[in-house]
Structures are given as C-alpha cells and as structure tokens.
Amino acid sequence: MRVSVKSSAGRTRRAVGVGISALALGALLVGCGEVQEAQQELSNAIDQGRERLEHGQQHIDRATTCAEALGIVGFFESVGNAVSNPEETAQQARERAEELATLAAETTDEDVANALREMSDSAANLAENGVGSDTVETVENQVQVLRDACL
C-alpha cells in the first residue's frame, strides 16, 4: 500500500506541478502578447518619427534651394536698367541659366523645380536675344513666379 500512497502523492505533485506550469505558461503568453503590442507601438512611433524627419528635411532642402535661387535671380532685378556692356550681361545670364537648371535638377519640390526651369529658360532667352522690353518683362515675371513657388 505504501507504494500506492507514494505513487498517489507523486501523481499529485506532478499534477500540481503541471498546473503551475500551465499557469506560468498562460501568464507568459499573456506577457508575450503585451510585449508584442508594445513592440508594435514602438515600431509605429519610430515610423512616424522618420516621416516627420523626412518632411522636415524636405522643408530644409526647399528653403536652401530657394535661398540659393533667389540669390541667383537677384542679378535679373537690375537687368532692366541701362546696360553698359550687353556681352557681359548675356554671359552672366547664360551662367545664371545654367545655375538655375542645376538647382532645378537637384530639388525634390516639383513646384520649385518647375519655377527654376522656367526661370532658367527665360535667362537663356535673355542671353540669346539680349535685353529688350519683352525679355526683361518675361524675366521679371519669372522671378515673381519663383518667389511665389518658394513661399
């Protein structure tokens, strides 16, 4: 009989052990679900942070491009005045056209890129056709379009 009692006690201990193990496993699984949920929330927060950073970087790139472009087009604001050296003005307009085209190719902002390309075309036209009332008016209009795109 003693064997029977020991076996019964052993079985009871095993049953208790299995029960405790099952409870621990259940608690562990609940904990794992919470950990997975926390990991997902952290992953979402990181993704949102990256998006905000990229958006901020785009604004910085746009501002930098616009500052450079507006510095370049400052030359055109005085083109309508008396020109003492038309060849020099044409050469400067060609150089500015190239600089604007380069900026247009480098920027990711489509509105600014389009305004830069149009301004570059107007500058190239000015270099080719010289300073006349129609070319000056076109250039002045394009400068304003560029300014508007940069705002």
Stockholm file with secondary structure:
# STOCKHOLM 1.0

chainA/1-151         MRVSVKSSAGRTRRAVGVGISALALGALLVGCGEVQEAQQELSNAIDQGRERLEHGQQHIDRATTCAEALGIVGFFESVGNAVSNPEETAQQARERAEELATLAAETTDEDVANALREMSDSAANLAENGVGSDTVETVENQVQVLRDACL
#=GR chainA/1-151 SS CHHHHHHHHHHHHHHHHHHHHHHHHHHHHHHHHHHHHHHHHHHHHHHHHHHHHHHHHHHHHHHHHHHHHHHHHGGGGGTTSCCSCHHHHHHHHHHHHHHHHHHHHHCCCHHHHHHHHHHHHHHHHHHHHCSCHHHHHHHHHHHHHHHHHHC
#=GC SS_cons         CHHHHHHHHHHHHHHHHHHHHHHHHHHHHHHHHHHHHHHHHHHHHHHHHHHHHHHHHHHHHHHHHHHHHHHHHGGGGGTTSCCSCHHHHHHHHHHHHHHHHHHHHHCCCHHHHHHHHHHHHHHHHHHHHCSCHHHHHHHHHHHHHHHHHHC
//
